[in-house]
């Protein structure tokens, strides 16, 4: 898997939500279940990040390395 592309908007959300680059990489490499539909052209991938927390990563449907935004899954 290639390195995730993190445009400025995704980086801003990561800073606001205390998500690291490694969290995004780990979540994309350790998915939980199948991707869920997002806004048109995107899907949400949930995966394990640091501390075994589940991170939700919204990516382009045609390029799962292009990160749109991220959010911690509510428990």
PQR file of N, CA, C, O and H, with PARSE charges and radii, in Angstrom:
ATOM      1  N   UNK A   1       0.853  -1.184   0.000 -0.4000 1.5000
ATOM      2  CA  UNK A   1       0.000   0.000   0.000 -0.0000 2.0000
ATOM      3  C   UNK A   1       0.892   1.239   0.000  0.5500 1.7000
ATOM      4  O   UNK A   1       1.873   1.310   0.741 -0.5500 1.4000
ATOM      5  N   UNK A   2       0.544   2.205  -0.832 -0.4000 1.5000
ATOM      6  CA  UNK A   2       1.273   3.466  -0.890 -0.0000 2.0000
ATOM      7  C   UNK A   2       0.964   4.309   0.341  0.5500 1.7000
ATOM      8  O   UNK A   2       0.026   4.033   1.089 -0.5500 1.4000
ATOM      9  H   UNK A   2      -0.253   2.147  -1.433  0.4000 1.0000
ATOM     10  N   UNK A   3       1.773   5.338   0.529 -0.4000 1.5000
ATOM     11  CA  UNK A   3       1.535   6.276   1.615 -0.0000 2.0000
ATOM     12  C   UNK A   3       0.239   7.048   1.339  0.5500 1.7000
ATOM     13  O   UNK A   3      -0.037   7.390   0.189 -0.5500 1.4000
ATOM     14  H   UNK A   3       2.535   5.562  -0.078  0.4000 1.0000
ATOM     15  N   UNK A   4      -0.554   7.325   2.373 -0.4000 1.5000
ATOM     16  CA  UNK A   4      -1.772   8.102   2.163 -0.0000 2.0000
ATOM     17  C   UNK A   4      -1.443   9.541   1.763  0.5500 1.7000
ATOM     18  O   UNK A   4      -0.490  10.134   2.270 -0.5500 1.4000
ATOM     19  H   UNK A   4      -0.329   7.047   3.307  0.4000 1.0000
ATOM     20  N   UNK A   5      -2.237  10.089   0.855 -0.4000 1.5000
ATOM     21  CA  UNK A   5      -2.125  11.501   0.485 -0.0000 2.0000
ATOM     22  C   UNK A   5      -3.036  12.280   1.419  0.5500 1.7000
ATOM     23  O   UNK A   5      -4.230  11.997   1.515 -0.5500 1.4000
ATOM     24  H   UNK A   5      -3.010   9.607   0.443  0.4000 1.0000
ATOM     25  N   UNK A   6      -2.463  13.266   2.110 -0.4000 1.5000
ATOM     26  CA  UNK A   6      -3.197  14.036   3.113 -0.0000 2.0000
ATOM     27  C   UNK A   6      -3.260  15.508   2.716  0.5500 1.7000
ATOM     28  O   UNK A   6      -2.370  16.280   3.074 -0.5500 1.4000
ATOM     29  H   UNK A   6      -1.493  13.495   2.032  0.4000 1.0000
ATOM     30  N   UNK A   7      -4.301  15.906   1.981 -0.4000 1.5000
ATOM     31  CA  UNK A   7      -4.425  17.311   1.606 -0.0000 2.0000
ATOM     32  C   UNK A   7      -4.635  18.182   2.850  0.5500 1.7000
ATOM     33  O   UNK A   7      -4.908  17.661   3.932 -0.5500 1.4000
ATOM     34  H   UNK A   7      -5.024  15.279   1.691  0.4000 1.0000
ATOM     35  N   UNK A   8      -4.511  19.478   2.702 -0.4000 1.5000
ATOM     36  CA  UNK A   8      -4.570  20.420   3.824 -0.0000 2.0000
ATOM     37  C   UNK A   8      -5.837  20.245   4.665  0.5500 1.7000
ATOM     38  O   UNK A   8      -5.769  20.291   5.893 -0.5500 1.4000
ATOM     39  H   UNK A   8      -4.290  19.900   1.823  0.4000 1.0000
ATOM     40  N   UNK A   9      -6.979  20.048   4.025 -0.4000 1.5000
ATOM     41  CA  UNK A   9      -8.222  19.905   4.788 -0.0000 2.0000
ATOM     42  C   UNK A   9      -8.136  18.699   5.728  0.5500 1.7000
ATOM     43  O   UNK A   9      -8.520  18.788   6.895 -0.5500 1.4000
ATOM     44  H   UNK A   9      -7.034  20.011   3.027  0.4000 1.0000
ATOM     45  N   UNK A  10      -7.627  17.563   5.212 -0.4000 1.5000
ATOM     46  CA  UNK A  10      -7.494  16.363   6.046 -0.0000 2.0000
ATOM     47  C   UNK A  10      -6.508  16.618   7.180  0.5500 1.7000
ATOM     48  O   UNK A  10      -6.749  16.194   8.310 -0.5500 1.4000
ATOM     49  H   UNK A  10      -7.315  17.491   4.264  0.4000 1.0000
ATOM     50  N   UNK A  11      -5.405  17.300   6.899 -0.4000 1.5000
ATOM     51  CA  UNK A  11      -4.415  17.605   7.934 -0.0000 2.0000
ATOM     52  C   UNK A  11      -5.008  18.504   9.020  0.5500 1.7000
ATOM     53  O   UNK A  11      -4.704  18.339  10.202 -0.5500 1.4000
ATOM     54  H   UNK A  11      -5.208  17.644   5.981  0.4000 1.0000
ATOM     55  N   UNK A  12      -5.844  19.447   8.621 -0.4000 1.5000
ATOM     56  CA  UNK A  12      -6.492  20.324   9.597 -0.0000 2.0000
ATOM     57  C   UNK A  12      -7.385  19.506  10.529  0.5500 1.7000
ATOM     58  O   UNK A  12      -7.340  19.686  11.746 -0.5500 1.4000
ATOM     59  H   UNK A  12      -6.090  19.581   7.662  0.4000 1.0000
ATOM     60  N   UNK A  13      -8.192  18.613   9.967 -0.4000 1.5000
ATOM     61  CA  UNK A  13      -9.072  17.770  10.787 -0.0000 2.0000
ATOM     62  C   UNK A  13      -8.253  16.855  11.689  0.5500 1.7000
ATOM     63  O   UNK A  13      -8.635  16.607  12.833 -0.5500 1.4000
ATOM     64  H   UNK A  13      -8.228  18.467   8.979  0.4000 1.0000
ATOM     65  N   UNK A  14      -7.136  16.354  11.187 -0.4000 1.5000
ATOM     66  CA  UNK A  14      -6.270  15.506  11.998 -0.0000 2.0000
ATOM     67  C   UNK A  14      -5.744  16.277  13.213  0.5500 1.7000
ATOM     68  O   UNK A  14      -5.743  15.755  14.328 -0.5500 1.4000
ATOM     69  H   UNK A  14      -6.825  16.555  10.257  0.4000 1.0000
ATOM     70  N   UNK A  15      -5.303  17.502  13.001 -0.4000 1.5000
ATOM     71  CA  UNK A  15      -4.807  18.318  14.124 -0.0000 2.0000
ATOM     72  C   UNK A  15      -5.920  18.569  15.136  0.5500 1.7000
ATOM     73  O   UNK A  15      -5.701  18.460  16.342 -0.5500 1.4000
ATOM     74  H   UNK A  15      -5.304  17.926  12.095  0.4000 1.0000
ATOM     75  N   UNK A  16      -7.115  18.904  14.648 -0.4000 1.5000
ATOM     76  CA  UNK A  16      -8.246  19.182  15.540 -0.0000 2.0000
ATOM     77  C   UNK A  16      -8.646  17.956  16.362  0.5500 1.7000
ATOM     78  O   UNK A  16      -9.137  18.086  17.483 -0.5500 1.4000
ATOM     79  H   UNK A  16      -7.293  18.991  13.668  0.4000 1.0000
ATOM     80  N   UNK A  17      -8.432  16.774  15.800 -0.4000 1.5000
ATOM     81  CA  UNK A  17      -8.912  15.541  16.436 -0.0000 2.0000
ATOM     82  C   UNK A  17      -7.783  14.688  17.014  0.5500 1.7000
ATOM     83  O   UNK A  17      -7.992  13.533  17.388 -0.5500 1.4000
ATOM     84  H   UNK A  17      -8.033  16.669  14.889  0.4000 1.0000
ATOM     85  N   UNK A  18      -6.595  15.267  17.080 -0.4000 1.5000
ATOM     86  CA  UNK A  18      -5.420  14.568  17.638 -0.0000 2.0000
ATOM     87  C   UNK A  18      -5.181  13.221  16.966  0.5500 1.7000
ATOM     88  O   UNK A  18      -5.027  12.194  17.627 -0.5500 1.4000
ATOM     89  H   UNK A  18      -6.425  16.205  16.777  0.4000 1.0000
ATOM     90  N   UNK A  19      -5.154  13.250  15.645 -0.4000 1.5000
ATOM     91  CA  UNK A  19      -4.885  12.062  14.835 -0.0000 2.0000
ATOM     92  C   UNK A  19      -3.517  12.246  14.187  0.5500 1.7000
ATOM     93  O   UNK A  19      -3.245  13.292  13.597 -0.5500 1.4000
ATOM     94  H   UNK A  19      -5.278  14.084  15.107  0.4000 1.0000
ATOM     95  N   UNK A  20      -2.659  11.242  14.292 -0.4000 1.5000
ATOM     96  CA  UNK A  20      -1.331  11.318  13.695 -0.0000 2.0000
ATOM     97  C   UNK A  20      -1.316  10.683  12.303  0.5500 1.7000
ATOM     98  O   UNK A  20      -2.244   9.972  11.916 -0.5500 1.4000
ATOM     99  H   UNK A  20      -2.879  10.392  14.771  0.4000 1.0000
ATOM    100  N   UNK A  21      -0.243  10.955  11.565 -0.4000 1.5000
ATOM    101  CA  UNK A  21      -0.063  10.302  10.265 -0.0000 2.0000
ATOM    102  C   UNK A  21      -0.052   8.784  10.439  0.5500 1.7000
ATOM    103  O   UNK A  21      -0.641   8.051   9.645 -0.5500 1.4000
ATOM    104  H   UNK A  21       0.511  11.532  11.879  0.4000 1.0000
ATOM    105  N   UNK A  22       0.629   8.325  11.494 -0.4000 1.5000
ATOM    106  CA  UNK A  22       0.689   6.879  11.740 -0.0000 2.0000
ATOM    107  C   UNK A  22      -0.692   6.306  12.030  0.5500 1.7000
ATOM    108  O   UNK A  22      -0.997   5.193  11.602 -0.5500 1.4000
ATOM    109  H   UNK A  22       1.108   8.920  12.139  0.4000 1.0000
ATOM    110  N   UNK A  23      -1.535   7.048  12.753 -0.4000 1.5000
ATOM    111  CA  UNK A  23      -2.901   6.577  13.004 -0.0000 2.0000
ATOM    112  C   UNK A  23      -3.621   6.303  11.691  0.5500 1.7000
ATOM    113  O   UNK A  23      -4.289   5.279  11.546 -0.5500 1.4000
ATOM    114  H   UNK A  23      -1.287   7.952  13.101  0.4000 1.0000
ATOM    115  N   UNK A  24      -3.485   7.217  10.739 -0.4000 1.5000
ATOM    116  CA  UNK A  24      -4.151   7.063   9.438 -0.0000 2.0000
ATOM    117  C   UNK A  24      -3.588   5.845   8.705  0.5500 1.7000
ATOM    118  O   UNK A  24      -4.344   5.031   8.173 -0.5500 1.4000
ATOM    119  H   UNK A  24      -2.943   8.049  10.858  0.4000 1.0000
ATOM    120  N   UNK A  25      -2.258   5.723   8.680 -0.4000 1.5000
ATOM    121  CA  UNK A  25      -1.630   4.577   8.006 -0.0000 2.0000
ATOM    122  C   UNK A  25      -2.106   3.267   8.620  0.5500 1.7000
ATOM    123  O   UNK A  25      -2.497   2.345   7.904 -0.5500 1.4000
ATOM    124  H   UNK A  25      -1.645   6.384   9.113  0.4000 1.0000
ATOM    125  N   UNK A  26      -2.072   3.187   9.944 -0.4000 1.5000
ATOM    126  CA  UNK A  26      -2.463   1.946  10.616 -0.0000 2.0000
ATOM    127  C   UNK A  26      -3.927   1.607  10.356  0.5500 1.7000
ATOM    128  O   UNK A  26      -4.263   0.452  10.095 -0.5500 1.4000
ATOM    129  H   UNK A  26      -1.754   3.935  10.526  0.4000 1.0000
ATOM    130  N   UNK A  27      -4.795   2.611  10.427 -0.4000 1.5000
ATOM    131  CA  UNK A  27      -6.224   2.365  10.206 -0.0000 2.0000
ATOM    132  C   UNK A  27      -6.487   1.842   8.798  0.5500 1.7000
ATOM    133  O   UNK A  27      -7.308   0.946   8.610 -0.5500 1.4000
ATOM    134  H   UNK A  27      -4.521   3.550  10.639  0.4000 1.0000
ATOM    135  N   UNK A  28      -5.793   2.399   7.815 -0.4000 1.5000
ATOM    136  CA  UNK A  28      -5.992   1.949   6.434 -0.0000 2.0000
ATOM    137  C   UNK A  28      -5.411   0.561   6.208  0.5500 1.7000
ATOM    138  O   UNK A  28      -5.879  -0.175   5.340 -0.5500 1.4000
ATOM    139  H   UNK A  28      -5.126   3.128   7.968  0.4000 1.0000
ATOM    140  N   UNK A  29      -4.396   0.201   6.980 -0.4000 1.5000
ATOM    141  CA  UNK A  29      -3.770  -1.116   6.828 -0.0000 2.0000
ATOM    142  C   UNK A  29      -4.428  -2.193   7.677  0.5500 1.7000
ATOM    143  O   UNK A  29      -4.226  -3.385   7.442 -0.5500 1.4000
ATOM    144  H   UNK A  29      -4.016   0.800   7.685  0.4000 1.0000
ATOM    145  N   UNK A  30      -5.223  -1.773   8.674 -0.4000 1.5000
ATOM    146  CA  UNK A  30      -5.886  -2.742   9.556 -0.0000 2.0000
ATOM    147  C   UNK A  30      -7.387  -2.457   9.610  0.5500 1.7000
ATOM    148  O   UNK A  30      -7.918  -2.120  10.668 -0.5500 1.4000
ATOM    149  H   UNK A  30      -5.388  -0.806   8.865  0.4000 1.0000
ATOM    150  N   UNK A  31      -8.075  -2.594   8.462 -0.4000 1.5000
ATOM    151  CA  UNK A  31      -9.496  -2.259   8.410 -0.0000 2.0000
ATOM    152  C   UNK A  31     -10.355  -3.229   9.222  0.5500 1.7000
ATOM    153  O   UNK A  31      -9.999  -4.385   9.449 -0.5500 1.4000
ATOM    154  H   UNK A  31      -7.644  -2.868   7.602  0.4000 1.0000
ATOM    155  N   UNK A  32     -11.497  -2.702   9.642 -0.4000 1.5000
ATOM    156  CA  UNK A  32     -12.507  -3.476  10.369 -0.0000 2.0000
ATOM    157  C   UNK A  32     -13.764  -3.466   9.502  0.5500 1.7000
ATOM    158  O   UNK A  32     -14.378  -2.416   9.313 -0.5500 1.4000
ATOM    159  H   UNK A  32     -11.787  -1.763   9.457  0.4000 1.0000
ATOM    160  N   UNK A  33     -14.144  -4.609   8.981 -0.4000 1.5000
ATOM    161  CA  UNK A  33     -15.346  -4.676   8.149 -0.0000 2.0000
ATOM    162  C   UNK A  33     -15.133  -4.097   6.761  0.5500 1.7000
ATOM    163  O   UNK A  33     -14.006  -3.835   6.339 -0.5500 1.4000
ATOM    164  H   UNK A  33     -13.646  -5.462   9.134  0.4000 1.0000
ATOM    165  N   UNK A  34     -16.238  -3.905   6.070 -0.4000 1.5000
ATOM    166  CA  UNK A  34     -16.219  -3.377   4.707 -0.0000 2.0000
ATOM    167  C   UNK A  34     -16.361  -1.865   4.719  0.5500 1.7000
ATOM    168  O   UNK A  34     -16.940  -1.308   5.652 -0.5500 1.4000
ATOM    169  H   UNK A  34     -17.153  -4.118   6.413  0.4000 1.0000
ATOM    170  N   UNK A  35     -15.837  -1.182   3.684 -0.4000 1.5000
ATOM    171  CA  UNK A  35     -16.039   0.268   3.582 -0.0000 2.0000
ATOM    172  C   UNK A  35     -17.529   0.609   3.528  0.5500 1.7000
ATOM    173  O   UNK A  35     -18.332  -0.145   2.978 -0.5500 1.4000
ATOM    174  H   UNK A  35     -15.367  -1.634   2.926  0.4000 1.0000
ATOM    175  N   UNK A  36     -17.878   1.744   4.102 -0.4000 1.5000
ATOM    176  CA  UNK A  36     -19.267   2.223   4.100 -0.0000 2.0000
ATOM    177  C   UNK A  36     -19.375   3.429   3.172  0.5500 1.7000
ATOM    178  O   UNK A  36     -18.447   4.234   3.090 -0.5500 1.4000
ATOM    179  H   UNK A  36     -17.225   2.356   4.549  0.4000 1.0000
ATOM    180  N   UNK A  37     -20.501   3.557   2.475 -0.4000 1.5000
ATOM    181  CA  UNK A  37     -20.663   4.703   1.573 -0.0000 2.0000
ATOM    182  C   UNK A  37     -20.552   6.034   2.316  0.5500 1.7000
ATOM    183  O   UNK A  37     -21.020   6.178   3.446 -0.5500 1.4000
ATOM    184  H   UNK A  37     -21.255   2.903   2.543  0.4000 1.0000
ATOM    185  N   UNK A  38     -19.922   6.997   1.653 -0.4000 1.5000
ATOM    186  CA  UNK A  38     -19.838   8.362   2.176 -0.0000 2.0000
ATOM    187  C   UNK A  38     -20.585   9.284   1.223  0.5500 1.7000
ATOM    188  O   UNK A  38     -21.541   8.878   0.563 -0.5500 1.4000
ATOM    189  H   UNK A  38     -19.541   6.880   0.736  0.4000 1.0000
ATOM    190  N   UNK A  39     -20.136  10.525   1.165 -0.4000 1.5000
ATOM    191  CA  UNK A  39     -20.683  11.451   0.176 -0.0000 2.0000
ATOM    192  C   UNK A  39     -20.362  10.898  -1.212  0.5500 1.7000
ATOM    193  O   UNK A  39     -19.484  10.043  -1.336 -0.5500 1.4000
ATOM    194  H   UNK A  39     -19.359  10.855   1.701  0.4000 1.0000
ATOM    195  N   UNK A  40     -21.047  11.362  -2.259 -0.4000 1.5000
ATOM    196  CA  UNK A  40     -20.750  10.844  -3.599 -0.0000 2.0000
ATOM    197  C   UNK A  40     -19.251  10.876  -3.896  0.5500 1.7000
ATOM    198  O   UNK A  40     -18.588  11.898  -3.720 -0.5500 1.4000
ATOM    199  H   UNK A  40     -21.759  12.057  -2.159  0.4000 1.0000
ATOM    200  N   UNK A  41     -18.736   9.740  -4.348 -0.4000 1.5000
ATOM    201  CA  UNK A  41     -17.318   9.642  -4.692 -0.0000 2.0000
ATOM    202  C   UNK A  41     -16.405   9.270  -3.546  0.5500 1.7000
ATOM    203  O   UNK A  41     -15.184   9.248  -3.706 -0.5500 1.4000
ATOM    204  H   UNK A  41     -19.275   8.910  -4.491  0.4000 1.0000
ATOM    205  N   UNK A  42     -16.991   8.970  -2.367 -0.4000 1.5000
ATOM    206  CA  UNK A  42     -16.147   8.632  -1.219 -0.0000 2.0000
ATOM    207  C   UNK A  42     -16.713   7.449  -0.445  0.5500 1.7000
ATOM    208  O   UNK A  42     -17.890   7.107  -0.555 -0.5500 1.4000
ATOM    209  H   UNK A  42     -17.982   8.988  -2.237  0.4000 1.0000
ATOM    210  N   UNK A  43     -15.826   6.833   0.349 -0.4000 1.5000
ATOM    211  CA  UNK A  43     -16.220   5.762   1.265 -0.0000 2.0000
ATOM    212  C   UNK A  43     -15.508   5.983   2.596  0.5500 1.7000
ATOM    213  O   UNK A  43     -14.452   6.614   2.654 -0.5500 1.4000
ATOM    214  H   UNK A  43     -14.869   7.111   0.438  0.4000 1.0000
ATOM    215  N   UNK A  44     -16.101   5.454   3.658 -0.4000 1.5000
ATOM    216  CA  UNK A  44     -15.496   5.480   4.987 -0.0000 2.0000
ATOM    217  C   UNK A  44     -14.881   4.122   5.259  0.5500 1.7000
ATOM    218  O   UNK A  44     -15.536   3.090   5.113 -0.5500 1.4000
ATOM    219  H   UNK A  44     -16.958   4.942   3.611  0.4000 1.0000
ATOM    220  N   UNK A  45     -13.611   4.129   5.659 -0.4000 1.5000
ATOM    221  CA  UNK A  45     -12.928   2.916   6.079 -0.0000 2.0000
ATOM    222  C   UNK A  45     -12.659   3.053   7.569  0.5500 1.7000
ATOM    223  O   UNK A  45     -12.101   4.055   8.015 -0.5500 1.4000
ATOM    224  H   UNK A  45     -13.079   4.967   5.778  0.4000 1.0000
ATOM    225  N   UNK A  46     -13.055   2.050   8.335 -0.4000 1.5000
ATOM    226  CA  UNK A  46     -12.769   2.034   9.763 -0.0000 2.0000
ATOM    227  C   UNK A  46     -11.643   1.044   9.996  0.5500 1.7000
ATOM    228  O   UNK A  46     -11.651  -0.061   9.452 -0.5500 1.4000
ATOM    229  H   UNK A  46     -13.509   1.236   7.973  0.4000 1.0000
ATOM    230  N   UNK A  47     -10.669   1.449  10.812 -0.4000 1.5000
ATOM    231  CA  UNK A  47      -9.556   0.561  11.096 -0.0000 2.0000
ATOM    232  C   UNK A  47      -8.914   0.893  12.428  0.5500 1.7000
ATOM    233  O   UNK A  47      -9.143   1.955  13.006 -0.5500 1.4000
ATOM    234  H   UNK A  47     -10.663   2.346  11.253  0.4000 1.0000
ATOM    235  N   UNK A  48      -8.100  -0.046  12.901 -0.4000 1.5000
ATOM    236  CA  UNK A  48      -7.432   0.128  14.193 -0.0000 2.0000
ATOM    237  C   UNK A  48      -6.248   1.076  14.067  0.5500 1.7000
ATOM    238  O   UNK A  48      -5.402   0.923  13.185 -0.5500 1.4000
ATOM    239  H   UNK A  48      -7.914  -0.909  12.431  0.4000 1.0000
ATOM    240  N   UNK A  49      -6.201   2.055  14.959 -0.4000 1.5000
ATOM    241  CA  UNK A  49      -5.098   3.013  15.035 -0.0000 2.0000
ATOM    242  C   UNK A  49      -4.398   2.813  16.377  0.5500 1.7000
ATOM    243  O   UNK A  49      -4.509   1.746  16.980 -0.5500 1.4000
ATOM    244  H   UNK A  49      -6.888   2.180  15.675  0.4000 1.0000
ATOM    245  N   UNK A  50      -3.685   3.823  16.846 -0.4000 1.5000
ATOM    246  CA  UNK A  50      -2.946   3.701  18.100 -0.0000 2.0000
ATOM    247  C   UNK A  50      -3.876   3.403  19.266  0.5500 1.7000
ATOM    248  O   UNK A  50      -5.020   3.855  19.297 -0.5500 1.4000
ATOM    249  H   UNK A  50      -3.596   4.691  16.357  0.4000 1.0000
ATOM    250  N   UNK A  51      -3.372   2.641  20.216 -0.4000 1.5000
ATOM    251  CA  UNK A  51      -4.169   2.296  21.383 -0.0000 2.0000
ATOM    252  C   UNK A  51      -5.363   1.428  21.070  0.5500 1.7000
ATOM    253  O   UNK A  51      -6.300   1.345  21.863 -0.5500 1.4000
ATOM    254  H   UNK A  51      -2.442   2.273  20.191  0.4000 1.0000
ATOM    255  N   UNK A  52      -5.337   0.769  19.899 -0.4000 1.5000
ATOM    256  CA  UNK A  52      -6.465  -0.053  19.435 -0.0000 2.0000
ATOM    257  C   UNK A  52      -7.768   0.720  19.347  0.5500 1.7000
ATOM    258  O   UNK A  52      -8.849   0.135  19.410 -0.5500 1.4000
ATOM    259  H   UNK A  52      -4.575   0.836  19.255  0.4000 1.0000
ATOM    260  N   UNK A  53      -7.665   2.040  19.201 -0.4000 1.5000
ATOM    261  CA  UNK A  53      -8.858   2.848  18.947 -0.0000 2.0000
ATOM    262  C   UNK A  53      -9.218   2.703  17.476  0.5500 1.7000
ATOM    263  O   UNK A  53      -8.349   2.485  16.632 -0.5500 1.4000
ATOM    264  H   UNK A  53      -6.787   2.516  19.149  0.4000 1.0000
ATOM    265  N   UNK A  54     -10.502   2.826  17.178 -0.4000 1.5000
ATOM    266  CA  UNK A  54     -10.945   2.724  15.784 -0.0000 2.0000
ATOM    267  C   UNK A  54     -11.056   4.131  15.194  0.5500 1.7000
ATOM    268  O   UNK A  54     -11.745   5.005  15.720 -0.5500 1.4000
ATOM    269  H   UNK A  54     -11.208   3.003  17.864  0.4000 1.0000
ATOM    270  N   UNK A  55     -10.355   4.304  14.090 -0.4000 1.5000
ATOM    271  CA  UNK A  55     -10.363   5.567  13.361 -0.0000 2.0000
ATOM    272  C   UNK A  55     -11.184   5.394  12.094  0.5500 1.7000
ATOM    273  O   UNK A  55     -11.036   4.409  11.371 -0.5500 1.4000
ATOM    274  H   UNK A  55      -9.796   3.593  13.663  0.4000 1.0000
ATOM    275  N   UNK A  56     -12.052   6.366  11.834 -0.4000 1.5000
ATOM    276  CA  UNK A  56     -12.826   6.389  10.595 -0.0000 2.0000
ATOM    277  C   UNK A  56     -12.092   7.295   9.620  0.5500 1.7000
ATOM    278  O   UNK A  56     -11.823   8.455   9.928 -0.5500 1.4000
ATOM    279  H   UNK A  56     -12.172   7.166  12.421  0.4000 1.0000
ATOM    280  N   UNK A  57     -11.766   6.767   8.439 -0.4000 1.5000
ATOM    281  CA  UNK A  57     -11.023   7.520   7.430 -0.0000 2.0000
ATOM    282  C   UNK A  57     -11.883   7.596   6.175  0.5500 1.7000
ATOM    283  O   UNK A  57     -12.242   6.568   5.601 -0.5500 1.4000
ATOM    284  H   UNK A  57     -11.984   5.824   8.188  0.4000 1.0000
ATOM    285  N   UNK A  58     -12.208   8.797   5.757 -0.4000 1.5000
ATOM    286  CA  UNK A  58     -12.976   8.996   4.529 -0.0000 2.0000
ATOM    287  C   UNK A  58     -11.986   9.172   3.386  0.5500 1.7000
ATOM    288  O   UNK A  58     -11.125  10.052   3.420 -0.5500 1.4000
ATOM    289  H   UNK A  58     -11.916   9.632   6.223  0.4000 1.0000
ATOM    290  N   UNK A  59     -12.124   8.316   2.368 -0.4000 1.5000
ATOM    291  CA  UNK A  59     -11.214   8.334   1.228 -0.0000 2.0000
ATOM    292  C   UNK A  59     -12.011   8.386  -0.074  0.5500 1.7000
ATOM    293  O   UNK A  59     -13.210   8.107  -0.104 -0.5500 1.4000
ATOM    294  H   UNK A  59     -12.823   7.601   2.340  0.4000 1.0000
ATOM    295  N   UNK A  60     -11.314   8.748  -1.141 -0.4000 1.5000
ATOM    296  CA  UNK A  60     -11.965   8.727  -2.461 -0.0000 2.0000
ATOM    297  C   UNK A  60     -12.272   7.292  -2.839  0.5500 1.7000
ATOM    298  O   UNK A  60     -11.483   6.388  -2.566 -0.5500 1.4000
ATOM    299  H   UNK A  60     -10.340   8.975  -1.117  0.4000 1.0000
ATOM    300  N   UNK A  61     -13.408   7.085  -3.460 -0.4000 1.5000
ATOM    301  CA  UNK A  61     -13.823   5.732  -3.834 -0.0000 2.0000
ATOM    302  C   UNK A  61     -12.871   5.120  -4.855  0.5500 1.7000
ATOM    303  O   UNK A  61     -12.696   3.901  -4.882 -0.5500 1.4000
ATOM    304  H   UNK A  61     -14.050   7.820  -3.682  0.4000 1.0000
ATOM    305  N   UNK A  62     -12.255   5.950  -5.696 -0.4000 1.5000
ATOM    306  CA  UNK A  62     -11.359   5.454  -6.736 -0.0000 2.0000
ATOM    307  C   UNK A  62      -9.892   5.471  -6.320  0.5500 1.7000
ATOM    308  O   UNK A  62      -9.028   5.064  -7.096 -0.5500 1.4000
ATOM    309  H   UNK A  62     -12.398   6.939  -5.674  0.4000 1.0000
ATOM    310  N   UNK A  63      -9.596   5.939  -5.096 -0.4000 1.5000
ATOM    311  CA  UNK A  63      -8.210   6.006  -4.623 -0.0000 2.0000
ATOM    312  C   UNK A  63      -8.212   5.993  -3.099  0.5500 1.7000
ATOM    313  O   UNK A  63      -8.329   7.042  -2.467 -0.5500 1.4000
ATOM    314  H   UNK A  63     -10.298   6.269  -4.465  0.4000 1.0000
ATOM    315  N   UNK A  64      -8.086   4.825  -2.518 -0.4000 1.5000
ATOM    316  CA  UNK A  64      -8.163   4.695  -1.062 -0.0000 2.0000
ATOM    317  C   UNK A  64      -6.951   5.277  -0.340  0.5500 1.7000
ATOM    318  O   UNK A  64      -6.898   5.252   0.890 -0.5500 1.4000
ATOM    319  H   UNK A  64      -7.991   3.972  -3.031  0.4000 1.0000
ATOM    320  N   UNK A  65      -5.981   5.798  -1.082 -0.4000 1.5000
ATOM    321  CA  UNK A  65      -4.850   6.496  -0.463 -0.0000 2.0000
ATOM    322  C   UNK A  65      -5.097   7.997  -0.364  0.5500 1.7000
ATOM    323  O   UNK A  65      -4.340   8.699   0.306 -0.5500 1.4000
ATOM    324  H   UNK A  65      -6.024   5.818  -2.081  0.4000 1.0000
ATOM    325  N   UNK A  66      -6.137   8.501  -1.013 -0.4000 1.5000
ATOM    326  CA  UNK A  66      -6.463   9.927  -0.981 -0.0000 2.0000
ATOM    327  C   UNK A  66      -7.443  10.169   0.164  0.5500 1.7000
ATOM    328  O   UNK A  66      -8.631   9.864   0.056 -0.5500 1.4000
ATOM    329  H   UNK A  66      -6.753   7.931  -1.557  0.4000 1.0000
ATOM    330  N   UNK A  67      -6.927  10.722   1.263 -0.4000 1.5000
ATOM    331  CA  UNK A  67      -7.725  10.928   2.472 -0.0000 2.0000
ATOM    332  C   UNK A  67      -8.472  12.256   2.384  0.5500 1.7000
ATOM    333  O   UNK A  67      -7.876  13.297   2.109 -0.5500 1.4000
ATOM    334  H   UNK A  67      -5.962  10.969   1.350  0.4000 1.0000
ATOM    335  N   UNK A  68      -9.777  12.209   2.619 -0.4000 1.5000
ATOM    336  CA  UNK A  68     -10.605  13.416   2.595 -0.0000 2.0000
ATOM    337  C   UNK A  68     -10.732  13.995   3.999  0.5500 1.7000
ATOM    338  O   UNK A  68     -10.557  15.198   4.195 -0.5500 1.4000
ATOM    339  H   UNK A  68     -10.262  11.363   2.842  0.4000 1.0000
ATOM    340  N   UNK A  69     -11.035  13.143   4.974 -0.4000 1.5000
ATOM    341  CA  UNK A  69     -11.140  13.575   6.366 -0.0000 2.0000
ATOM    342  C   UNK A  69     -11.037  12.360   7.277  0.5500 1.7000
ATOM    343  O   UNK A  69     -11.072  11.221   6.811 -0.5500 1.4000
ATOM    344  H   UNK A  69     -11.177  12.166   4.814  0.4000 1.0000
ATOM    345  N   UNK A  70     -10.910  12.604   8.564 -0.4000 1.5000
ATOM    346  CA  UNK A  70     -10.810  11.525   9.548 -0.0000 2.0000
ATOM    347  C   UNK A  70     -11.610  11.870  10.780  0.5500 1.7000
ATOM    348  O   UNK A  70     -11.857  13.042  11.064 -0.5500 1.4000
ATOM    349  H   UNK A  70     -10.881  13.529   8.943  0.4000 1.0000
ATOM    350  N   UNK A  71     -12.016  10.845  11.515 -0.4000 1.5000
ATOM    351  CA  UNK A  71     -12.733  11.045  12.790 -0.0000 2.0000
ATOM    352  C   UNK A  71     -12.602   9.785  13.622  0.5500 1.7000
ATOM    353  O   UNK A  71     -12.641   8.676  13.090 -0.5500 1.4000
ATOM    354  H   UNK A  71     -11.815   9.893  11.284  0.4000 1.0000
ATOM    355  N   UNK A  72     -12.446   9.953  14.922 -0.4000 1.5000
ATOM    356  CA  UNK A  72     -12.442   8.801  15.814 -0.0000 2.0000
ATOM    357  C   UNK A  72     -13.860   8.240  15.898  0.5500 1.7000
ATOM    358  O   UNK A  72     -14.833   8.993  15.947 -0.5500 1.4000
ATOM    359  H   UNK A  72     -12.414  10.854  15.354  0.4000 1.0000
ATOM    360  N   UNK A  73     -13.966   6.931  15.913 -0.4000 1.5000
ATOM    361  CA  UNK A  73     -15.271   6.299  16.054 -0.0000 2.0000
ATOM    362  C   UNK A  73     -15.754   6.484  17.501  0.5500 1.7000
ATOM    363  O   UNK A  73     -15.016   6.243  18.456 -0.5500 1.4000
ATOM    364  H   UNK A  73     -13.176   6.319  15.873  0.4000 1.0000
ATOM    365  N   UNK A  74     -16.985   6.909  17.629 -0.4000 1.5000
ATOM    366  CA  UNK A  74     -17.581   7.071  18.959 -0.0000 2.0000
ATOM    367  C   UNK A  74     -17.795   5.708  19.567  0.5500 1.7000
ATOM    368  O   UNK A  74     -18.197   4.771  18.878 -0.5500 1.4000
ATOM    369  H   UNK A  74     -17.585   7.104  16.853  0.4000 1.0000
ATOM    370  N   UNK A  75     -17.531   5.591  20.853 -0.4000 1.5000
ATOM    371  CA  UNK A  75     -17.711   4.296  21.507 -0.0000 2.0000
ATOM    372  C   UNK A  75     -18.970   4.282  22.345  0.5500 1.7000
ATOM    373  O   UNK A  75     -19.284   3.270  22.971 -0.5500 1.4000
ATOM    374  H   UNK A  75     -17.205   6.352  21.414  0.4000 1.0000
TER
END
